Amino acid sequence: MTNTTTISIIGSGGMATAIGNRAAKHGHTVEISSRNAATAQALVDQIGTRAVVGTFGATPLGDIVIVAVPYTNVVSAVADYGESLAGKILVDISNPFNADATGLVTTPGGSAAQEIAAAAPEGTHVVKALNTIFGHVLAHDKPLDAFLAGDSVEAKARVAAFLETLDLRPLDTGGLRMASVLESAGLLLMGLARNGAGFDLALGVEFH
């Protein structure tokens, strides 16, 4: 994947900011789309010349579309785009936490990523990724491990190549059914952060 790739991000909050800035810093063009056009424009202004504003609901410019909205809004956002997302790779970064982030609100064995896949048009590939990295940690632009899951080998390879350009190490955990495990890992990260480890940590794998 070359550094001239356009990456589309749906959302304009903390994770969209962290991913957008990191992607632009590493040479990508970043398209920001949001229901709130003003916050999308503000984020584009912050990122700078490598960022453009997209129209919410219109066909994204990038083949890789990162859905960076809270879990409560992910399915409705994908539904709003409808056929505009056909053939795209959707990257779900959400964590379906309950109100105090002590549990998951998805059904056992189910996941936000699978809910997105069910709502997405035919020909769309969903990859779970980046949900186990805090936005402020991602923003430091240091090497990190990035776990991903998805049913399409090709889509995962495309997302992995993009993550590598951001100085992240992609680690494939398997099919989309593993998304529920990654979402539980997000809960694990929160538990560690709140119980002595602090919020400047990231999960990783060490090879011996």
N, CA and C atoms as a LAMMPS dump frame, in Angstrom:
ITEM: TIMESTEP
0
ITEM: NUMBER OF ATOMS
624
ITEM: BOX BOUNDS ff ff ff
-5.0000000000000000e+02 5.0000000000000000e+02
-5.0000000000000000e+02 5.0000000000000000e+02
-5.0000000000000000e+02 5.0000000000000000e+02
ITEM: ATOMS id mol type element x y z
1 1 1 N 0.857 -1.193 0
2 1 2 C 0 0 0
3 1 3 C 0.892 1.241 0
4 2 1 N 0.663 2.129 -0.927
5 2 2 C 1.484 3.329 -1.019
6 2 3 C 0.954 4.41 -0.085
7 3 1 N 1.779 5.424 0.103
8 3 2 C 1.399 6.506 0.995
9 3 3 C 0.447 7.502 0.353
10 4 1 N -0.021 7.217 -0.853
11 4 2 C -0.972 8.117 -1.504
12 4 3 C -2.41 7.633 -1.308
13 5 1 N -2.587 6.61 -0.487
14 5 2 C -3.91 6.055 -0.249
15 5 3 C -4.83 7.074 0.437
16 6 1 N -6.088 7.069 0.041
17 6 2 C -7.096 7.853 0.751
18 6 3 C -7.824 6.936 1.726
19 7 1 N -7.872 7.344 2.978
20 7 2 C -8.568 6.605 4.028
21 7 3 C -9.783 7.426 4.437
22 8 1 N -10.937 6.801 4.46
23 8 2 C -12.154 7.507 4.867
24 8 3 C -12.491 7.16 6.32
25 9 1 N -12.849 8.17 7.08
26 9 2 C -13.237 7.989 8.478
27 9 3 C -14.624 8.566 8.679
28 10 1 N -15.53 7.744 9.199
29 10 2 C -16.863 8.206 9.58
30 10 3 C -16.81 8.533 11.066
31 11 1 N -16.986 9.794 11.397
32 11 2 C -16.887 10.221 12.786
33 11 3 C -15.892 11.353 12.925
34 12 1 N -15.985 12.103 14.008
35 12 2 C -15.094 13.248 14.21
36 12 3 C -14.723 13.427 15.677
37 13 1 N -14.803 12.327 16.437
38 13 2 C -14.475 12.379 17.858
39 13 3 C -13.018 12.042 18.136
40 14 1 N -12.763 11.551 19.346
41 14 2 C -11.401 11.289 19.794
42 14 3 C -10.643 10.272 18.963
43 15 1 N -11.27 9.136 18.658
44 15 2 C -10.58 8.116 17.875
45 15 3 C -10.399 8.564 16.426
46 16 1 N -11.398 9.238 15.874
47 16 2 C -11.263 9.77 14.515
48 16 3 C -10.106 10.754 14.454
49 17 1 N -9.955 11.557 15.5
50 17 2 C -8.861 12.524 15.575
51 17 3 C -7.513 11.82 15.626
52 18 1 N -7.403 10.813 16.506
53 18 2 C -6.133 10.089 16.669
54 18 3 C -5.745 9.353 15.388
55 19 1 N -6.698 8.648 14.791
56 19 2 C -6.417 7.885 13.568
57 19 3 C -6.143 8.833 12.403
58 20 1 N -6.963 9.871 12.279
59 20 2 C -6.807 10.809 11.181
60 20 3 C -5.465 11.515 11.193
61 21 1 N -5.054 11.971 12.361
62 21 2 C -3.768 12.659 12.469
63 21 3 C -2.602 11.716 12.206
64 22 1 N -2.692 10.487 12.728
65 22 2 C -1.613 9.521 12.525
66 22 3 C -1.516 9.129 11.051
67 23 1 N -2.67 8.922 10.421
68 23 2 C -2.679 8.545 9.004
69 23 3 C -2.102 9.662 8.136
70 24 1 N -2.494 10.903 8.409
71 24 2 C -1.987 12.04 7.638
72 24 3 C -0.483 12.213 7.833
73 25 1 N -0.027 12.008 9.065
74 25 2 C 1.397 12.135 9.375
75 25 3 C 2.227 11.123 8.59
76 26 1 N 1.617 9.972 8.302
77 26 2 C 2.317 8.918 7.572
78 26 3 C 1.996 8.934 6.076
79 27 1 N 1.495 10.062 5.583
80 27 2 C 1.408 10.265 4.149
81 27 3 C 0.081 9.988 3.482
82 28 1 N -0.927 9.579 4.238
83 28 2 C -2.225 9.287 3.635
84 28 3 C -3.07 10.552 3.513
85 29 1 N -3.985 10.537 2.563
86 29 2 C -5.043 11.53 2.515
87 29 3 C -6.197 10.993 3.354
88 30 1 N -6.784 11.846 4.181
89 30 2 C -7.829 11.422 5.11
90 30 3 C -9.124 12.167 4.805
91 31 1 N -10.183 11.401 4.566
92 31 2 C -11.506 11.986 4.363
93 31 3 C -12.302 11.834 5.66
94 32 1 N -12.797 12.929 6.18
95 32 2 C -13.576 12.926 7.417
96 32 3 C -15.032 13.228 7.099
97 33 1 N -15.923 12.319 7.484
98 33 2 C -17.362 12.531 7.314
99 33 3 C -18.044 12.386 8.669
100 34 1 N -19.006 13.23 8.928
101 34 2 C -19.717 13.176 10.199
102 34 3 C -21.128 13.71 10.031
103 35 1 N -22.035 13.223 10.87
104 35 2 C -23.382 13.802 10.887
105 35 3 C -23.308 15.288 11.222
106 36 1 N -22.289 15.629 12.008
107 36 2 C -22.067 17.029 12.387
108 36 3 C -21.005 17.606 11.461
109 37 1 N -21.435 18.315 10.437
110 37 2 C -20.512 18.853 9.432
111 37 3 C -19.508 19.83 10.035
112 38 1 N -19.925 20.551 11.069
113 38 2 C -19.035 21.537 11.688
114 38 3 C -17.86 20.864 12.388
115 39 1 N -18.113 19.766 13.117
116 39 2 C -17.015 19.08 13.8
117 39 3 C -16.122 18.372 12.786
118 40 1 N -16.705 17.898 11.689
119 40 2 C -15.89 17.291 10.623
120 40 3 C -14.942 18.331 10.039
121 41 1 N -15.448 19.522 9.765
122 41 2 C -14.621 20.597 9.216
123 41 3 C -13.534 21.004 10.21
124 42 1 N -13.885 21.054 11.481
125 42 2 C -12.913 21.432 12.509
126 42 3 C -11.773 20.417 12.577
127 43 1 N -12.103 19.143 12.457
128 43 2 C -11.08 18.106 12.493
129 43 3 C -10.197 18.181 11.248
130 44 1 N -10.81 18.415 10.1
131 44 2 C -10.04 18.57 8.861
132 44 3 C -9.077 19.755 8.981
133 45 1 N -9.551 20.852 9.544
134 45 2 C -8.702 22.027 9.731
135 45 3 C -7.522 21.701 10.655
136 46 1 N -7.795 20.876 11.671
137 46 2 C -6.738 20.512 12.618
138 46 3 C -5.695 19.612 11.964
139 47 1 N -6.152 18.621 11.188
140 47 2 C -5.232 17.676 10.553
141 47 3 C -4.383 18.38 9.508
142 48 1 N -5.005 19.259 8.733
143 48 2 C -4.24 20.044 7.771
144 48 3 C -4.454 19.644 6.325
145 49 1 N -3.44 19.871 5.506
146 49 2 C -3.6 19.785 4.053
147 49 3 C -3.914 18.387 3.551
148 50 1 N -3.608 17.369 4.318
149 50 2 C -3.877 16.01 3.861
150 50 3 C -5.298 15.543 4.201
151 51 1 N -6.123 16.409 4.713
152 51 2 C -7.478 16.037 5.105
153 51 3 C -8.518 16.758 4.264
154 52 1 N -9.611 16.064 3.984
155 52 2 C -10.73 16.646 3.237
156 52 3 C -12.03 16.272 3.935
157 53 1 N -13.045 17.107 3.754
158 53 2 C -14.358 16.837 4.334
159 53 3 C -15.185 16.017 3.346
160 54 1 N -15.78 14.955 3.829
161 54 2 C -16.68 14.155 3.019
162 54 3 C -18.118 14.452 3.377
163 55 1 N -19.027 14.007 2.547
164 55 2 C -20.454 14.185 2.812
165 55 3 C -20.997 12.938 3.493
166 56 1 N -21.581 13.121 4.674
167 56 2 C -22.124 11.983 5.419
168 56 3 C -23.205 11.284 4.589
169 57 1 N -23.039 9.99 4.392
170 57 2 C -24.014 9.21 3.639
171 57 3 C -23.659 9.015 2.179
172 58 1 N -22.715 9.831 1.67
173 58 2 C -22.28 9.695 0.275
174 58 3 C -21.181 8.636 0.17
175 59 1 N -20.918 8.153 -1.033
176 59 2 C -19.902 7.128 -1.224
177 59 3 C -18.538 7.643 -0.757
178 60 1 N -17.904 6.951 0.196
179 60 2 C -16.593 7.396 0.687
180 60 3 C -15.536 7.319 -0.412
181 61 1 N -14.54 8.2 -0.337
182 61 2 C -13.469 8.223 -1.321
183 61 3 C -12.552 7.016 -1.178
184 62 1 N -12.31 6.589 0.054
185 62 2 C -11.368 5.505 0.297
186 62 3 C -11.996 4.127 0.186
187 63 1 N -11.164 3.135 -0.153
188 63 2 C -11.624 1.742 -0.15
189 63 3 C -11.739 1.217 1.269
190 64 1 N -10.899 1.767 2.16
191 64 2 C -10.968 1.424 3.578
192 64 3 C -11.727 2.536 4.292
193 65 1 N -12.79 2.147 4.971
194 65 2 C -13.653 3.112 5.676
195 65 3 C -13.646 2.752 7.157
196 66 1 N -13.118 3.631 7.974
197 66 2 C -13.05 3.393 9.415
198 66 3 C -14.282 4.002 10.07
199 67 1 N -15.062 3.162 10.724
200 67 2 C -16.283 3.62 11.394
201 67 3 C -15.909 4.002 12.821
202 68 1 N -15.672 5.286 13.037
203 68 2 C -15.166 5.782 14.312
204 68 3 C -16.24 6.563 15.053
205 69 1 N -17.36 5.903 15.308
206 69 2 C -18.446 6.495 16.092
207 69 3 C -18.725 5.579 17.272
208 70 1 N -19.353 6.086 18.336
209 70 2 C -19.658 5.242 19.482
210 70 3 C -20.511 4.036 19.084
211 71 1 N -20.369 2.953 19.86
212 71 2 C -21.097 1.727 19.542
213 71 3 C -22.59 1.963 19.352
214 72 1 N -23.17 2.828 20.161
215 72 2 C -24.614 3.066 20.075
216 72 3 C -25.041 3.62 18.725
217 73 1 N -24.088 4.169 17.959
218 73 2 C -24.416 4.782 16.673
219 73 3 C -23.859 4.036 15.461
220 74 1 N -23.108 2.948 15.683
221 74 2 C -22.411 2.344 14.536
222 74 3 C -23.364 1.731 13.524
223 75 1 N -24.334 0.979 13.989
224 75 2 C -25.243 0.303 13.057
225 75 3 C -26.088 1.323 12.297
226 76 1 N -26.57 2.356 12.991
227 76 2 C -27.387 3.374 12.318
228 76 3 C -26.555 4.151 11.3
229 77 1 N -25.271 4.4 11.614
230 77 2 C -24.406 5.107 10.665
231 77 3 C -24.203 4.284 9.401
232 78 1 N -23.946 2.998 9.569
233 78 2 C -23.766 2.113 8.419
234 78 3 C -25.061 2.02 7.611
235 79 1 N -26.185 1.95 8.315
236 79 2 C -27.494 1.885 7.637
237 79 3 C -27.76 3.169 6.847
238 80 1 N -27.345 4.318 7.4
239 80 2 C -27.55 5.594 6.713
240 80 3 C -26.767 5.65 5.398
241 81 1 N -25.601 5.058 5.384
242 81 2 C -24.794 5.03 4.157
243 81 3 C -25.361 4.039 3.142
244 82 1 N -25.929 2.937 3.637
245 82 2 C -26.561 1.956 2.752
246 82 3 C -25.647 1.478 1.637
247 83 1 N -26.166 1.488 0.411
248 83 2 C -25.434 0.966 -0.734
249 83 3 C -24.177 1.771 -1.071
250 84 1 N -24.027 2.937 -0.487
251 84 2 C -22.814 3.734 -0.707
252 84 3 C -21.56 3.012 -0.209
253 85 1 N -21.769 2.025 0.678
254 85 2 C -20.632 1.299 1.246
255 85 3 C -20.353 -0.014 0.519
256 86 1 N -21.15 -0.346 -0.47
257 86 2 C -20.98 -1.62 -1.181
258 86 3 C -19.563 -1.733 -1.738
259 87 1 N -18.919 -2.853 -1.472
260 87 2 C -17.577 -3.1 -1.97
261 87 3 C -16.466 -2.5 -1.126
262 88 1 N -16.816 -1.763 -0.096
263 88 2 C -15.812 -1.136 0.762
264 88 3 C -15.365 -2.101 1.859
265 89 1 N -14.221 -1.796 2.447
266 89 2 C -13.768 -2.5 3.64
267 89 3 C -14.109 -1.619 4.833
268 90 1 N -14.964 -2.105 5.708
269 90 2 C -15.355 -1.338 6.897
270 90 3 C -14.516 -1.792 8.083
271 91 1 N -13.853 -0.859 8.736
272 91 2 C -13.073 -1.172 9.924
273 91 3 C -13.869 -0.719 11.147
274 92 1 N -14.289 -1.695 11.951
275 92 2 C -15.053 -1.402 13.16
276 92 3 C -14.095 -1.293 14.331
277 93 1 N -14.04 -0.134 14.966
278 93 2 C -13.135 0.087 16.093
279 93 3 C -13.898 0.209 17.414
280 94 1 N -15.199 -0.036 17.384
281 94 2 C -16.043 0.261 18.552
282 94 3 C -15.896 -0.779 19.656
283 95 1 N -16.203 -0.345 20.854
284 95 2 C -16.292 -1.233 22.011
285 95 3 C -17.704 -1.138 22.585
286 96 1 N -18.468 -2.238 22.541
287 96 2 C -19.858 -2.201 23.014
288 96 3 C -19.954 -2.311 24.527
289 97 1 N -19.391 -1.314 25.212
290 97 2 C -19.389 -1.312 26.676
291 97 3 C -20.748 -0.879 27.224
292 98 1 N -21.04 -1.308 28.444
293 98 2 C -22.197 -0.767 29.153
294 98 3 C -21.841 0.631 29.677
295 99 1 N -22.765 1.244 30.396
296 99 2 C -22.619 2.656 30.76
297 99 3 C -21.347 2.959 31.547
298 100 1 N -20.925 2.04 32.447
299 100 2 C -19.72 2.312 33.245
300 100 3 C -18.519 1.477 32.796
301 101 1 N -18.615 0.907 31.594
302 101 2 C -17.513 0.148 30.995
303 101 3 C -17.028 -0.989 31.887
304 102 1 N -18.003 -1.696 32.478
305 102 2 C -17.664 -2.87 33.286
306 102 3 C -18.163 -4.16 32.647
307 103 1 N -18.815 -4.048 31.503
308 103 2 C -19.343 -5.225 30.816
309 103 3 C -19.707 -4.869 29.39
310 104 1 N -20.056 -5.892 28.621
311 104 2 C -20.451 -5.703 27.224
312 104 3 C -21.969 -5.804 27.103
313 105 1 N -22.533 -5.039 26.192
314 105 2 C -23.984 -5.045 26.008
315 105 3 C -24.414 -5.958 24.852
316 106 1 N -23.459 -6.539 24.15
317 106 2 C -23.777 -7.462 23.064
318 106 3 C -24.207 -8.81 23.639
319 107 1 N -24.866 -9.62 22.826
320 107 2 C -25.241 -10.962 23.262
321 107 3 C -24 -11.837 23.352
322 108 1 N -23.968 -12.816 24.254
323 108 2 C -22.796 -13.684 24.383
324 108 3 C -22.406 -14.31 23.037
325 109 1 N -21.141 -14.145 22.672
326 109 2 C -20.659 -14.675 21.397
327 109 3 C -20.88 -13.734 20.237
328 110 1 N -21.741 -12.726 20.444
329 110 2 C -22.002 -11.732 19.402
330 110 3 C -21.033 -10.569 19.533
331 111 1 N -21.045 -9.679 18.56
332 111 2 C -20.118 -8.551 18.591
333 111 3 C -20.688 -7.38 17.804
334 112 1 N -20.147 -6.207 18.078
335 112 2 C -20.506 -5.017 17.311
336 112 3 C -20.159 -5.218 15.84
337 113 1 N -19.015 -5.851 15.583
338 113 2 C -18.563 -6.059 14.207
339 113 3 C -19.543 -6.921 13.425
340 114 1 N -20.079 -7.949 14.067
341 114 2 C -21.049 -8.814 13.395
342 114 3 C -22.363 -8.082 13.154
343 115 1 N -22.729 -7.183 14.064
344 115 2 C -23.936 -6.369 13.875
345 115 3 C -23.752 -5.424 12.686
346 116 1 N -22.568 -4.87 12.551
347 116 2 C -22.265 -4.005 11.413
348 116 3 C -22.313 -4.802 10.119
349 117 1 N -21.722 -5.992 10.14
350 117 2 C -21.713 -6.835 8.945
351 117 3 C -23.135 -7.162 8.495
352 118 1 N -24.022 -7.369 9.446
353 118 2 C -25.414 -7.687 9.12
354 118 3 C -26.135 -6.486 8.52
355 119 1 N -25.727 -5.286 8.929
356 119 2 C -26.373 -4.06 8.448
357 119 3 C -25.768 -3.547 7.146
358 120 1 N -24.547 -3.967 6.848
359 120 2 C -23.832 -3.456 5.675
360 120 3 C -24.353 -4.092 4.391
361 121 1 N -24.218 -3.404 3.254
362 121 2 C -24.689 -3.959 1.978
363 121 3 C -23.843 -5.153 1.531
364 122 1 N -24.394 -5.932 0.63
365 122 2 C -23.681 -7.094 0.107
366 122 3 C -22.39 -6.648 -0.568
367 123 1 N -21.339 -7.445 -0.395
368 123 2 C -20.057 -7.113 -0.996
369 123 3 C -19.165 -6.265 -0.11
370 124 1 N -19.669 -5.925 1.082
371 124 2 C -18.88 -5.158 2.05
372 124 3 C -18.164 -6.124 2.984
373 125 1 N -16.912 -5.844 3.291
374 125 2 C -16.144 -6.695 4.206
375 125 3 C -15.862 -5.928 5.489
376 126 1 N -16.177 -6.541 6.625
377 126 2 C -15.967 -5.901 7.924
378 126 3 C -14.728 -6.487 8.592
379 127 1 N -13.854 -5.61 9.066
380 127 2 C -12.671 -6.017 9.817
381 127 3 C -12.704 -5.307 11.168
382 128 1 N -12.566 -6.075 12.223
383 128 2 C -12.464 -5.491 13.565
384 128 3 C -11.013 -5.135 13.821
385 129 1 N -10.753 -3.914 14.259
386 129 2 C -9.376 -3.49 14.54
387 129 3 C -9.367 -2.229 15.394
388 130 1 N -8.246 -1.994 16.054
389 130 2 C -7.959 -0.75 16.792
390 130 3 C -8.836 -0.521 18.021
391 131 1 N -9.678 -1.486 18.389
392 131 2 C -10.523 -1.271 19.569
393 131 3 C -9.768 -1.509 20.872
394 132 1 N -8.556 -2.074 20.787
395 132 2 C -7.789 -2.337 22.005
396 132 3 C -6.653 -1.328 22.194
397 133 1 N -6.766 -0.183 21.515
398 133 2 C -5.772 0.881 21.684
399 133 3 C -6.5 2.17 22.066
400 134 1 N -6.121 2.754 23.201
401 134 2 C -6.706 4.037 23.595
402 134 3 C -6.317 5.104 22.573
403 135 1 N -7.238 6.029 22.288
404 135 2 C -6.982 7.071 21.311
405 135 3 C -5.772 7.921 21.658
406 136 1 N -5.624 8.281 22.934
407 136 2 C -4.499 9.151 23.322
408 136 3 C -3.169 8.417 23.204
409 137 1 N -3.195 7.082 23.35
410 137 2 C -1.974 6.283 23.172
411 137 3 C -1.637 6.188 21.684
412 138 1 N -2.656 5.982 20.867
413 138 2 C -2.47 5.929 19.416
414 138 3 C -1.896 7.251 18.893
415 139 1 N -2.305 8.348 19.516
416 139 2 C -1.895 9.68 19.067
417 139 3 C -0.405 9.941 19.27
418 140 1 N 0.249 9.165 20.151
419 140 2 C 1.677 9.373 20.402
420 140 3 C 2.534 8.962 19.216
421 141 1 N 1.962 8.214 18.277
422 141 2 C 2.672 7.802 17.063
423 141 3 C 3.86 6.88 17.353
424 142 1 N 3.736 6.072 18.395
425 142 2 C 4.773 5.084 18.709
426 142 3 C 4.337 3.712 18.199
427 143 1 N 5.286 2.788 17.976
428 143 2 C 4.924 1.437 17.519
429 143 3 C 4.03 0.738 18.544
430 144 1 N 2.975 0.097 18.051
431 144 2 C 2.022 -0.614 18.909
432 144 3 C 1.549 -1.867 18.184
433 145 1 N 1.066 -2.835 18.95
434 145 2 C 0.429 -4.01 18.359
435 145 3 C -1.041 -3.697 18.104
436 146 1 N -1.526 -4.104 16.937
437 146 2 C -2.929 -3.867 16.562
438 146 3 C -3.568 -5.19 16.164
439 147 1 N -4.495 -5.66 16.976
440 147 2 C -5.177 -6.925 16.714
441 147 3 C -6.32 -6.709 15.727
442 148 1 N -6.541 -7.682 14.846
443 148 2 C -7.649 -7.567 13.916
444 148 3 C -8.305 -8.92 13.688
445 149 1 N -9.555 -8.858 13.22
446 149 2 C -10.328 -10.069 12.931
447 149 3 C -11.245 -9.781 11.758
448 150 1 N -11.491 -10.792 10.936
449 150 2 C -12.383 -10.625 9.799
450 150 3 C -12.458 -11.902 8.986
451 151 1 N -13.514 -12.045 8.216
452 151 2 C -13.712 -13.262 7.426
453 151 3 C -13.036 -13.213 6.06
454 152 1 N -12.73 -12.026 5.562
455 152 2 C -12.099 -11.883 4.249
456 152 3 C -10.588 -11.771 4.405
457 153 1 N -9.868 -12.745 3.876
458 153 2 C -8.404 -12.721 3.947
459 153 3 C -7.863 -11.491 3.225
460 154 1 N -8.447 -11.181 2.07
461 154 2 C -7.984 -10.032 1.292
462 154 3 C -8.226 -8.722 2.038
463 155 1 N -9.411 -8.579 2.63
464 155 2 C -9.721 -7.349 3.372
465 155 3 C -8.783 -7.183 4.562
466 156 1 N -8.522 -8.271 5.259
467 156 2 C -7.601 -8.193 6.399
468 156 3 C -6.2 -7.811 5.934
469 157 1 N -5.785 -8.349 4.788
470 157 2 C -4.459 -8.019 4.257
471 157 3 C -4.368 -6.538 3.919
472 158 1 N -5.443 -5.985 3.354
473 158 2 C -5.464 -4.556 3.008
474 158 3 C -5.394 -3.698 4.274
475 159 1 N -6.17 -4.072 5.29
476 159 2 C -6.166 -3.317 6.548
477 159 3 C -4.811 -3.458 7.238
478 160 1 N -4.252 -4.674 7.228
479 160 2 C -2.945 -4.9 7.844
480 160 3 C -1.87 -4.047 7.18
481 161 1 N -1.913 -3.958 5.847
482 161 2 C -0.935 -3.148 5.124
483 161 3 C -1.067 -1.676 5.506
484 162 1 N -2.304 -1.203 5.65
485 162 2 C -2.535 0.183 6.082
486 162 3 C -1.98 0.399 7.489
487 163 1 N -2.27 -0.533 8.4
488 163 2 C -1.79 -0.392 9.779
489 163 3 C -0.269 -0.36 9.827
490 164 1 N 0.379 -1.161 8.985
491 164 2 C 1.84 -1.174 8.96
492 164 3 C 2.407 0.18 8.537
493 165 1 N 1.705 0.871 7.64
494 165 2 C 2.187 2.199 7.227
495 165 3 C 2.102 3.199 8.375
496 166 1 N 1.311 2.895 9.39
497 166 2 C 1.181 3.774 10.559
498 166 3 C 2.143 3.376 11.669
499 167 1 N 3.077 2.466 11.36
500 167 2 C 4.039 1.965 12.334
501 167 3 C 3.352 1.14 13.428
502 168 1 N 2.287 0.447 13.032
503 168 2 C 1.61 -0.497 13.918
504 168 3 C 1.925 -1.91 13.442
505 169 1 N 1.925 -2.869 14.359
506 169 2 C 2.155 -4.261 13.984
507 169 3 C 0.816 -5.004 13.99
508 170 1 N 0.27 -5.319 12.8
509 170 2 C -1.017 -6.016 12.751
510 170 3 C -0.869 -7.487 13.152
511 171 1 N -1.758 -7.942 14
512 171 2 C -1.763 -9.328 14.447
513 171 3 C -3.155 -9.907 14.198
514 172 1 N -3.223 -10.881 13.294
515 172 2 C -4.489 -11.479 12.861
516 172 3 C -4.958 -12.498 13.897
517 173 1 N -6.169 -12.313 14.413
518 173 2 C -6.707 -13.226 15.424
519 173 3 C -7.681 -14.251 14.852
520 174 1 N -8.02 -14.136 13.563
521 174 2 C -8.933 -15.103 12.948
522 174 3 C -10.152 -14.449 12.316
523 175 1 N -11.21 -15.228 12.195
524 175 2 C -12.433 -14.77 11.545
525 175 3 C -13.196 -13.743 12.36
526 176 1 N -14.277 -13.241 11.786
527 176 2 C -15.036 -12.176 12.44
528 176 3 C -15.662 -12.636 13.761
529 177 1 N -15.823 -13.938 13.909
530 177 2 C -16.34 -14.444 15.195
531 177 3 C -15.397 -14.085 16.35
532 178 1 N -14.116 -13.813 16.027
533 178 2 C -13.15 -13.426 17.058
534 178 3 C -13.321 -11.972 17.491
535 179 1 N -14.189 -11.235 16.803
536 179 2 C -14.426 -9.838 17.189
537 179 3 C -14.949 -9.739 18.618
538 180 1 N -15.755 -10.723 19.019
539 180 2 C -16.285 -10.687 20.394
540 180 3 C -15.156 -10.833 21.407
541 181 1 N -14.133 -11.598 21.05
542 181 2 C -12.973 -11.756 21.928
543 181 3 C -12.183 -10.449 21.996
544 182 1 N -12.033 -9.788 20.85
545 182 2 C -11.326 -8.506 20.841
546 182 3 C -12.093 -7.452 21.631
547 183 1 N -13.415 -7.502 21.566
548 183 2 C -14.208 -6.551 22.353
549 183 3 C -14.082 -6.838 23.847
550 184 1 N -13.949 -8.117 24.203
551 184 2 C -13.668 -8.468 25.602
552 184 3 C -12.273 -8.01 25.995
553 185 1 N -11.337 -8.045 25.042
554 185 2 C -9.983 -7.547 25.304
555 185 3 C -10.012 -6.04 25.559
556 186 1 N -10.918 -5.334 24.89
557 186 2 C -11.096 -3.912 25.167
558 186 3 C -11.535 -3.697 26.604
559 187 1 N -12.387 -4.579 27.086
560 187 2 C -12.85 -4.527 28.476
561 187 3 C -11.694 -4.83 29.425
562 188 1 N -10.855 -5.789 29.043
563 188 2 C -9.664 -6.125 29.823
564 188 3 C -8.748 -4.914 29.951
565 189 1 N -8.562 -4.208 28.844
566 189 2 C -7.724 -3.009 28.845
567 189 3 C -8.264 -1.974 29.826
568 190 1 N -9.591 -1.779 29.807
569 190 2 C -10.209 -0.824 30.737
570 190 3 C -9.999 -1.26 32.179
571 191 1 N -10.148 -2.556 32.443
572 191 2 C -9.959 -3.063 33.797
573 191 3 C -8.54 -2.842 34.294
574 192 1 N -7.564 -3.116 33.434
575 192 2 C -6.168 -2.889 33.795
576 192 3 C -5.913 -1.414 34.065
577 193 1 N -6.433 -0.563 33.176
578 193 2 C -6.196 0.877 33.293
579 193 3 C -6.752 1.432 34.6
580 194 1 N -7.907 0.923 35.001
581 194 2 C -8.579 1.451 36.189
582 194 3 C -8.051 0.875 37.493
583 195 1 N -7.303 -0.214 37.405
584 195 2 C -6.908 -0.909 38.633
585 195 3 C -5.403 -0.962 38.821
586 196 1 N -4.767 0.163 38.535
587 196 2 C -3.362 0.312 38.869
588 196 3 C -2.419 0.496 37.704
589 197 1 N -2.793 0.024 36.526
590 197 2 C -1.866 0.118 35.389
591 197 3 C -1.862 1.509 34.755
592 198 1 N -2.955 2.252 34.926
593 198 2 C -3.045 3.581 34.331
594 198 3 C -3.477 3.516 32.876
595 199 1 N -3.792 4.674 32.325
596 199 2 C -4.384 4.741 30.983
597 199 3 C -3.368 4.96 29.858
598 200 1 N -2.085 4.912 30.184
599 200 2 C -1.064 5.064 29.145
600 200 3 C -0.498 3.717 28.714
601 201 1 N -1.309 2.687 28.814
602 201 2 C -0.84 1.341 28.47
603 201 3 C -1.481 0.882 27.163
604 202 1 N -0.9 -0.185 26.598
605 202 2 C -1.457 -0.81 25.405
606 202 3 C -1.184 -2.303 25.493
607 203 1 N -2.099 -3.1 24.982
608 203 2 C -1.915 -4.55 24.958
609 203 3 C -0.955 -4.919 23.822
610 204 1 N -0.154 -5.936 24.049
611 204 2 C 0.793 -6.364 23.026
612 204 3 C 1.14 -7.83 23.167
613 205 1 N 1.88 -8.305 22.19
614 205 2 C 2.312 -9.704 22.17
615 205 3 C 3.826 -9.735 22.07
616 206 1 N 4.453 -10.578 22.864
617 206 2 C 5.908 -10.728 22.8
618 206 3 C 6.24 -12.128 22.299
619 207 1 N 7.104 -12.205 21.318
620 207 2 C 7.505 -13.49 20.756
621 207 3 C 8.842 -13.925 21.343
622 208 1 N 8.948 -15.207 21.693
623 208 2 C 10.187 -15.75 22.255
624 208 3 C 10.761 -16.802 21.317
